[in-house]
């Protein structure tokens, strides 16, 4: 299908983009990679009167470690996450998720900020943000503000961003020794949306006890879901078959999937348990194996 007619503008600075959002109001949309917005426009599920293309704004594409964080610019392409040596070496969770997103064409165009801002509960990155305890930087008319990932995803396709704000940076706590992570996804075919996805990040102390656990779930609730009960169950314990099994059971119980063409709800809940078990074990092996990168 062909989308309705719209006006196209391409600001060169963030303040200019924000002023355009204020000027055109609720009928305007930000265009980043366009891999989510353009398809829904073609289906006429969204009909903005103005598209504000931010791709000509300098300084929004980067991957760097600074001030205790891994900082990622919102216009960083998914293919850059997938190919980054830094991400491959340390931030396994992001690399796992990036290589699972759609296909190379989509990853070459799709942006980190766009994926997160779209807030599709079946997207891969939102769950990784929850598991990583990420902080999201929004820039608006009043300047910048930071939003914790757990407070960012409000509902299906709905975030804590106001209409006049743009997601400009993603911050993940810098990995330290004893940190490992993993993202596992069940899909009908390669490149499809997840039937179920599980993002895990764990940090261990010198005795092998869990200092922090992050568990984010994909496609099993109206938003990406953090299984706080499973996380709390792991803290202070060593990762054993028993503690992992208990955490996986709690994650499954926390999930609230619906039955659809990808499978019945009961099947999805069982897969949450299986994938959480596998993801925790994989994250652990990445720690004890010396953090030797990803496949």
Secondary structure by P-SEA (a helix, b strand, c coil): ccccbbbbbbbccaaaaaaaaaaacccbbbbcccccaaaaaaaccccccbbbbccccccccccccccccccccccccaaaaaacccccccaaaaaaaaaacccccccccccaaaaaaacccccccaaaaaaabbbbbbbccccbbbbccccccccccccccccccccccccccccccccccbbbbbbccccccccbbbbbbbbbcccccccbbbbbbcccccccccaaaaaaaaccccccaaaaaaaaaaaaaabbbbbcccccaaaaaaaaaaaaaaaaaaaaaaaaacccccc
